[in-house]
Amino acid sequence: MTELLNSSEASQISPERYNLASFEEYRRLSDLTEQEFRKVGLQDQEAFEKALSDPRTVYVIAPDGKQYPFLAPLEYEKMYEFERCQDMTGQKNVMLLSIPLNTPNLEDFRIDRSSLGDADEFAVIVEAFRHDPNEEKNLEYIAKTFGLAEMNFPHPDLRDVPGHEYAWMASYGLTFGPKDNKEIVNDSEVDIQQELSHAWIELSARRNQPELPDDTSNGTYVLSAEQLAELPEVIDELWAISESGFGKILGAHHPVSMEFNKQFFEKQISAPDTRTAIHFVEGRPVCFGFIGLTMDNNEWLNTESPAIRADIKGAEQRGETYAHFYELISNGLAGMGYSKHILETFFELANITGRKYRVFFESTNLSATYIPAIIRQEIDSSSSVEMIKDVEELGRLYYAALVPVQAEQRLEDTR
C-alpha cells in the first residue's frame, strides 16, 4: 500500500535534495498514462516550476525513486478559473490532482503529505475520462487517504438534461464536403492557406462586400492573422466577447477557464495558420470563431494521443483536410443566433476550395446541448456543403472535486 511519510522522513527526501522529476519527465508520465484528447495535470513549465516552489505542494515518490508533484496549488494552472473553483468547492485552498487519476499501481507510490502540516481544509480538483477501472479505485483511495469526499459540479439549468447535469468537456468530429457533385480536390501539395485566401477574395466579390470590415460593416468576414494585426480595435472587441461569453456564460458552474487571459487570447488569434470568422452588425463584432488549420496552437490538447492521431491519420487516408474549429462564441446565449452566419461562411469557403474537411471541435456539457445541433442544422440547409460523416463524440473528460466530508454535506444542502 501507499506509504504516507511524516515530517522527519520527508526532511530526508525534500524536493530540493531528492530525485525530482523534470518537467519533461512529468509530462511524459501524464501524456503516456492519459492517452486522451486533453492533457491533464500541470500544462506548462511555468505552472510546474511555480508548483515546485510552493511549500503547499504534495509529492509522490514513484517506485523508481523519481518524485512528482501530486497535489499542486490550482492557482498556477491557467486551464482553471481559480476563484470560481473556490466558490464551487467552498474552500479557499484548492489543489489540482497533478498526476493522472488512472496512474497504474498508485498504491506503490509513496505520498509525502508533510507539506500540508496543520493547513486549513482544502479541496482537490480531479480530472477523469471514466474509462479505466484504475480511476475509480484511485479516486476512492485518494479520498480516504486525505479524509475527503467526492462532489460533482452541477449546472442548475441542466438538471433535467440527462448526461449533461455535471461539468465535462467533450471532443467531436464531423466530415463534410462540397455539394452538387463538385469535383473534390485531393492534393496535399496545394497550400490550403493560399486556397482560403483566394476563396475569401472570391466570396467577398460574390457578396459585393470589401475583403476587410470597417465601422459600418454588416455581415461575416474571415480574416487572417496578418489582417487582424492591422485591426487592433477589432481584437479588443473580440476579447471582450470572449471574456464575457466564456467567462459569464459557458464558464458558469464549470471549473475550467474558458476565457484564459488576453495575452493567451492574442497568441491564439495571431497564429499564422488560424483564420478568424467574425460577424459584424453596424461595424461591431457580435460573434466569432477560429478556424485552425493545425492542432498545434492549442496547448491543452494532447495531440500525440491515439485518439487524435487516429482521427488525423484517417482524414489523411480519405483525402480530407483536417481543421480545428474552436471558440465559436458571442457575448450571450441569445447572440449565438449569429453563429449560423459564421458556419455558413465557412461552408461557402469550403465549397470554393473544393475540399472535404474533417473538423475537430470541443463542447462543454452546456454548449453540447446546442452546438452539434446547430452544425447539423446548418449543413442540412446549406447549399454549399453536405454531411459526409455526422457529428460524433470522440472523447469526454469529466471534472469533479474532493472536499472535506462536512463541507461536501454543506454544499449538498445548498443545492
C-alpha positions as CSV (number, residue, x, y, z in Angstrom):
1,M,0.0,0.0,0.0
2,T,1.0,3.6,-0.5
3,E,3.2,4.8,2.3
4,L,2.5,8.2,3.9
5,L,5.6,10.0,5.1
6,N,5.8,12.1,8.2
7,S,7.8,15.3,8.6
8,S,11.0,13.7,9.8
9,E,11.1,11.2,7.0
10,A,10.2,13.9,4.5
11,S,13.2,16.0,5.6
12,Q,15.4,13.3,4.1
13,I,13.8,13.5,0.7
14,S,12.9,17.1,0.4
15,P,12.2,18.4,-3.2
16,E,15.4,20.5,-3.0
17,R,17.7,17.5,-2.5
18,Y,15.8,14.5,-3.8
19,N,15.3,12.9,-7.2
20,L,12.8,15.4,-8.5
21,A,11.3,14.8,-12.0
22,S,12.0,17.3,-14.7
23,F,9.0,19.0,-16.4
24,E,9.7,16.7,-19.5
25,E,9.6,13.6,-17.3
26,Y,6.5,14.8,-15.6
27,R,4.7,15.5,-18.9
28,R,5.8,12.1,-20.2
29,L,4.1,10.4,-17.3
30,S,1.0,12.4,-17.7
31,D,0.7,12.1,-21.5
32,L,1.6,8.5,-21.7
33,T,-0.7,7.5,-18.9
34,E,-3.7,9.6,-20.1
35,Q,-3.7,9.0,-23.8
36,E,-6.8,11.1,-24.5
37,F,-7.7,14.2,-26.4
38,R,-7.0,16.7,-23.5
39,K,-3.8,17.0,-21.4
40,V,-4.3,16.6,-17.6
41,G,-2.3,18.0,-14.7
42,L,0.1,20.9,-15.0
43,Q,0.1,22.0,-18.6
44,D,3.3,24.0,-19.0
45,Q,6.7,24.5,-17.4
46,E,5.8,27.8,-15.8
47,A,3.0,26.2,-13.8
48,F,5.2,23.2,-13.0
49,E,8.0,25.4,-11.6
50,K,5.6,27.5,-9.6
51,A,4.1,24.4,-8.0
52,L,7.6,23.1,-7.1
53,S,8.5,26.4,-5.4
54,D,5.3,26.4,-3.3
55,P,5.7,24.7,0.1
56,R,2.0,23.5,-0.1
57,T,2.7,21.1,-3.0
58,V,2.3,17.5,-2.0
59,Y,4.6,15.0,-3.7
60,V,4.6,11.3,-4.5
61,I,7.7,9.1,-4.9
62,A,7.4,6.6,-7.7
63,P,8.8,3.0,-7.3
64,D,11.8,4.1,-9.3
65,G,12.6,6.8,-6.8
66,K,11.5,9.7,-9.0
67,Q,9.5,12.4,-7.2
68,Y,6.5,14.0,-8.9
69,P,4.1,16.8,-7.7
70,F,0.9,15.0,-6.6
71,L,-1.4,17.8,-5.4
72,A,-0.4,21.3,-6.7
73,P,-2.0,24.7,-5.8
74,L,-4.6,25.2,-8.5
75,E,-4.0,28.9,-9.0
76,Y,-0.8,28.2,-11.0
77,E,-2.7,26.2,-13.7
78,K,-4.2,28.6,-16.3
79,M,-6.6,26.0,-17.5
80,Y,-8.7,26.6,-14.4
81,E,-10.6,29.5,-13.1
82,F,-9.3,29.6,-9.5
83,E,-11.8,31.9,-7.9
84,R,-14.7,30.0,-9.4
85,C,-13.3,26.7,-8.1
86,Q,-13.0,28.3,-4.7
87,D,-16.7,29.3,-4.8
88,M,-17.9,25.9,-6.1
89,T,-15.9,23.8,-3.6
90,G,-16.4,26.2,-0.7
91,Q,-12.7,26.1,0.0
92,K,-10.1,28.8,0.0
93,N,-7.3,26.4,-0.6
94,V,-7.9,24.4,-3.8
95,M,-5.4,21.9,-5.2
96,L,-5.1,20.1,-8.5
97,L,-4.6,16.3,-8.7
98,S,-1.5,16.7,-10.9
99,I,-0.8,13.2,-11.9
100,P,-3.3,11.2,-14.0
101,L,-6.2,9.6,-12.0
102,N,-5.7,6.3,-13.8
103,T,-2.0,6.0,-12.9
104,P,-1.3,2.3,-12.6
105,N,-0.3,0.9,-9.2
106,L,-0.7,4.1,-7.4
107,E,-0.6,2.2,-4.2
108,D,3.1,1.5,-4.9
109,F,3.9,5.3,-4.8
110,R,4.8,7.0,-1.5
111,I,2.9,10.1,-0.6
112,D,4.7,12.9,1.3
113,R,1.9,14.9,2.9
114,S,4.2,16.6,5.4
115,S,3.8,19.9,3.4
116,L,0.1,20.0,4.5
117,G,1.1,20.3,8.1
118,D,-1.7,21.9,10.0
119,A,-3.1,23.6,6.9
120,D,-6.7,24.6,6.7
121,E,-9.2,22.4,4.9
122,F,-8.6,22.0,1.2
123,A,-10.3,20.8,-2.0
124,V,-8.8,18.8,-4.9
125,I,-9.9,19.2,-8.5
126,V,-9.9,15.9,-10.2
127,E,-9.9,15.1,-14.0
128,A,-11.3,11.8,-15.1
129,F,-12.0,10.2,-18.5
130,R,-14.0,7.4,-16.8
131,H,-13.0,4.5,-19.0
132,D,-10.3,2.9,-16.8
133,P,-11.1,0.9,-13.6
134,N,-7.9,2.4,-12.1
135,E,-9.7,5.8,-12.0
136,E,-12.5,4.8,-9.6
137,K,-10.1,2.7,-7.4
138,N,-7.6,5.6,-7.2
139,L,-10.2,8.2,-6.5
140,E,-11.6,6.2,-3.6
141,Y,-8.1,5.7,-2.3
142,I,-7.1,9.4,-2.5
143,A,-10.4,10.4,-0.9
144,K,-9.8,8.0,2.0
145,T,-6.1,9.0,2.4
146,F,-6.9,12.7,2.8
147,G,-10.3,12.4,4.5
148,L,-12.2,13.8,1.6
149,A,-15.5,13.1,-0.2
150,E,-16.3,13.3,-3.9
151,M,-18.5,16.1,-5.2
152,N,-19.6,17.0,-8.8
153,F,-20.2,20.4,-10.4
154,P,-23.9,20.6,-11.2
155,H,-25.3,23.1,-13.7
156,P,-28.7,24.4,-12.3
157,D,-30.1,24.8,-15.8
158,L,-29.2,21.3,-16.9
159,R,-30.7,19.2,-14.1
160,D,-33.3,17.7,-16.4
161,V,-30.9,17.1,-19.4
162,P,-29.7,13.5,-18.9
163,G,-25.9,13.2,-19.3
164,H,-25.4,17.0,-19.1
165,E,-26.1,17.7,-15.5
166,Y,-22.4,17.9,-14.3
167,A,-19.3,19.5,-15.7
168,W,-17.4,17.9,-18.5
169,M,-15.6,18.7,-21.8
170,A,-16.0,16.5,-24.9
171,S,-14.3,16.4,-28.3
172,Y,-16.3,15.9,-31.5
173,G,-15.6,15.2,-35.1
174,L,-17.6,15.5,-38.4
175,T,-16.8,15.4,-42.1
176,F,-18.4,17.5,-44.8
177,G,-17.7,18.3,-48.5
178,P,-18.8,20.3,-51.5
179,K,-22.4,19.9,-52.6
180,D,-23.8,19.4,-56.1
181,N,-21.3,16.8,-57.2
182,K,-18.5,19.3,-57.3
183,E,-15.1,17.8,-58.1
184,I,-13.2,17.1,-54.9
185,V,-9.8,18.5,-54.6
186,N,-7.3,15.9,-53.1
187,D,-3.9,17.5,-53.4
188,S,-1.8,17.7,-50.3
189,E,0.8,19.7,-52.2
190,V,-1.6,22.6,-52.6
191,D,-1.2,25.3,-49.9
192,I,-4.5,25.4,-48.1
193,Q,-3.7,28.9,-46.7
194,Q,-3.4,30.3,-50.2
195,E,-6.5,28.4,-51.2
196,L,-8.5,30.0,-48.4
197,S,-7.1,33.5,-49.2
198,H,-8.2,33.1,-52.8
199,A,-11.5,31.7,-51.8
200,W,-12.2,34.6,-49.5
201,I,-11.4,37.1,-52.2
202,E,-13.9,35.2,-54.5
203,L,-16.5,35.0,-51.8
204,S,-16.2,38.7,-51.0
205,A,-16.7,39.6,-54.6
206,R,-19.8,37.3,-54.8
207,R,-21.2,39.1,-51.8
208,N,-20.3,42.5,-53.1
209,Q,-18.5,43.4,-49.9
210,P,-14.9,44.5,-49.2
211,E,-12.4,42.0,-48.0
212,L,-11.9,43.9,-44.8
213,P,-14.5,45.3,-42.4
214,D,-15.0,48.9,-41.5
215,D,-17.0,50.8,-38.8
216,T,-20.2,50.4,-40.9
217,S,-19.9,46.7,-41.9
218,N,-22.7,44.2,-41.7
219,G,-22.0,40.6,-42.4
220,T,-19.4,37.9,-41.8
221,Y,-15.7,38.3,-42.6
222,V,-12.9,35.7,-42.5
223,L,-9.6,37.3,-41.6
224,S,-6.1,36.0,-41.5
225,A,-3.7,36.7,-38.6
226,E,-1.9,39.3,-40.7
227,Q,-5.2,41.2,-41.5
228,L,-6.3,41.2,-37.9
229,A,-3.0,42.5,-36.8
230,E,-3.9,45.7,-38.7
231,L,-7.2,45.9,-36.7
232,P,-6.2,46.1,-33.0
233,E,-9.6,47.6,-32.1
234,V,-11.3,44.5,-33.5
235,I,-9.1,42.2,-31.5
236,D,-10.0,44.2,-28.4
237,E,-13.7,43.8,-29.1
238,L,-13.3,40.1,-29.8
239,W,-11.5,39.7,-26.4
240,A,-14.4,41.5,-24.7
241,I,-16.8,39.0,-26.3
242,S,-14.6,36.0,-25.3
243,E,-14.2,37.3,-21.7
244,S,-18.0,37.8,-21.3
245,G,-19.3,34.8,-23.3
246,F,-16.9,32.3,-22.0
247,G,-16.4,33.7,-18.5
248,K,-20.0,34.5,-17.6
249,I,-22.0,32.1,-19.8
250,L,-20.1,28.9,-20.6
251,G,-17.8,29.3,-17.6
252,A,-20.6,29.4,-15.1
253,H,-20.7,26.2,-12.9
254,H,-17.6,24.8,-14.6
255,P,-14.1,24.7,-13.1
256,V,-12.2,25.1,-16.4
257,S,-11.2,28.6,-17.5
258,M,-12.9,29.2,-20.9
259,E,-11.6,32.7,-21.4
260,F,-8.0,32.4,-20.2
261,N,-6.4,35.9,-20.4
262,K,-5.9,38.5,-23.0
263,Q,-2.3,37.6,-23.6
264,F,-3.1,34.0,-24.3
265,F,-6.1,35.1,-26.5
266,E,-3.8,37.3,-28.6
267,K,-1.4,34.5,-29.0
268,Q,-4.2,32.3,-30.4
269,I,-5.6,34.9,-32.7
270,S,-2.2,35.8,-34.1
271,A,-1.2,32.2,-35.1
272,P,-0.3,32.3,-38.8
273,D,-2.3,29.1,-39.6
274,T,-5.5,30.4,-38.0
275,R,-8.4,32.2,-39.6
276,T,-10.9,34.2,-37.6
277,A,-14.5,34.3,-38.8
278,I,-16.3,37.4,-37.4
279,H,-19.9,38.5,-37.8
280,F,-20.4,42.3,-37.7
281,V,-23.6,44.3,-37.0
282,E,-23.2,48.0,-37.7
283,G,-19.5,47.8,-37.6
284,R,-19.3,45.9,-34.3
285,P,-18.3,42.3,-33.9
286,V,-21.1,40.2,-32.3
287,C,-20.0,36.6,-32.8
288,F,-16.8,34.9,-33.9
289,G,-15.0,31.6,-34.2
290,F,-11.5,30.3,-35.1
291,I,-10.7,28.0,-38.0
292,G,-7.4,26.4,-37.1
293,L,-5.5,24.5,-39.9
294,T,-3.2,22.8,-37.4
295,M,-3.7,21.3,-34.0
296,D,-0.5,22.8,-32.6
297,N,-1.9,26.2,-31.4
298,N,-4.0,24.8,-28.6
299,E,-1.6,23.6,-26.0
300,W,-4.4,22.0,-23.8
301,L,-4.9,19.3,-26.5
302,N,-2.9,16.1,-26.3
303,T,-2.1,15.9,-30.0
304,E,0.0,12.8,-29.6
305,S,-2.8,10.9,-28.1
306,P,-4.0,7.8,-30.0
307,A,-7.5,9.3,-30.3
308,I,-6.4,12.5,-32.1
309,R,-3.6,10.8,-34.1
310,A,-6.0,8.2,-35.4
311,D,-8.6,10.8,-36.4
312,I,-5.9,12.8,-38.3
313,K,-4.5,9.8,-40.0
314,G,-7.9,8.6,-41.0
315,A,-8.6,12.0,-42.5
316,E,-5.3,12.0,-44.4
317,Q,-6.1,8.5,-45.8
318,R,-9.5,9.7,-47.0
319,G,-8.1,12.8,-48.6
320,E,-9.8,15.1,-46.1
321,T,-8.4,18.5,-44.9
322,Y,-8.1,18.5,-41.1
323,A,-9.3,21.6,-39.3
324,H,-9.9,22.6,-35.7
325,F,-13.0,24.8,-35.2
326,Y,-13.0,26.5,-31.8
327,E,-14.1,29.5,-29.7
328,L,-17.5,29.8,-31.5
329,I,-18.8,32.4,-29.1
330,S,-21.0,35.5,-28.8
331,N,-21.4,37.8,-25.8
332,G,-24.5,36.0,-24.7
333,L,-26.6,32.9,-25.5
334,A,-29.1,35.0,-27.4
335,G,-26.2,36.1,-29.6
336,M,-25.5,32.5,-30.6
337,G,-28.1,33.0,-33.3
338,Y,-25.4,34.8,-35.3
339,S,-23.3,31.6,-35.2
340,K,-25.2,30.3,-38.3
341,H,-23.6,33.1,-40.3
342,I,-20.1,32.0,-39.1
343,L,-20.8,28.4,-40.1
344,E,-22.5,29.4,-43.4
345,T,-19.4,31.4,-44.4
346,F,-17.1,28.6,-43.5
347,F,-19.2,26.2,-45.7
348,E,-19.1,28.6,-48.6
349,L,-15.3,28.8,-48.4
350,A,-15.1,25.0,-48.2
351,N,-17.2,24.7,-51.3
352,I,-15.0,27.2,-53.2
353,T,-11.8,25.2,-52.2
354,G,-13.4,22.0,-53.4
355,R,-12.1,20.0,-50.5
356,K,-13.6,17.6,-48.0
357,Y,-13.0,18.7,-44.4
358,R,-12.7,16.7,-41.2
359,V,-13.5,19.1,-38.4
360,F,-12.5,18.7,-34.8
361,F,-14.2,20.7,-32.0
362,E,-14.9,20.7,-28.3
363,S,-18.0,21.5,-26.3
364,T,-18.8,21.7,-22.6
365,N,-21.8,19.9,-21.1
366,L,-23.7,23.2,-21.7
367,S,-22.6,24.1,-25.2
368,A,-23.0,20.4,-26.3
369,T,-26.8,20.9,-25.9
370,Y,-26.8,23.2,-28.9
371,I,-23.6,23.4,-30.9
372,P,-23.8,19.9,-32.5
373,A,-27.4,20.6,-33.3
374,I,-26.6,24.0,-34.9
375,I,-23.9,22.4,-37.0
376,R,-26.2,19.6,-38.3
377,Q,-29.0,22.1,-39.0
378,E,-26.7,24.4,-40.9
379,I,-25.2,21.7,-43.0
380,D,-28.7,20.2,-43.7
381,S,-29.8,23.6,-45.0
382,S,-26.6,24.6,-46.8
383,S,-26.4,25.0,-50.5
384,S,-22.6,24.7,-50.3
385,V,-21.8,21.5,-48.5
386,E,-23.3,18.2,-47.4
387,M,-22.6,16.0,-44.5
388,I,-20.3,13.0,-45.2
389,K,-19.9,11.8,-41.6
390,D,-22.3,13.0,-38.9
391,V,-21.1,14.7,-35.7
392,E,-19.7,12.1,-33.4
393,E,-18.3,12.3,-29.9
394,L,-14.7,11.3,-29.8
395,G,-13.9,11.6,-26.1
396,R,-15.1,13.1,-22.8
397,L,-13.2,14.5,-19.8
398,Y,-15.2,14.8,-16.6
399,Y,-14.4,17.2,-13.7
400,A,-15.1,16.6,-10.1
401,A,-13.7,17.6,-6.7
402,L,-12.7,16.0,-3.4
403,V,-13.7,18.2,-0.5
404,P,-13.8,17.8,3.3
405,V,-16.6,15.5,4.3
406,Q,-18.5,18.1,6.3
407,A,-18.0,20.7,3.6
408,E,-19.5,18.3,1.0
409,Q,-22.6,17.9,3.1
410,R,-22.9,21.7,3.5
411,L,-22.6,22.2,-0.3
412,E,-25.2,19.4,-0.9
413,D,-27.6,21.1,1.4
414,T,-27.4,24.4,-0.5
415,R,-28.2,22.8,-3.9
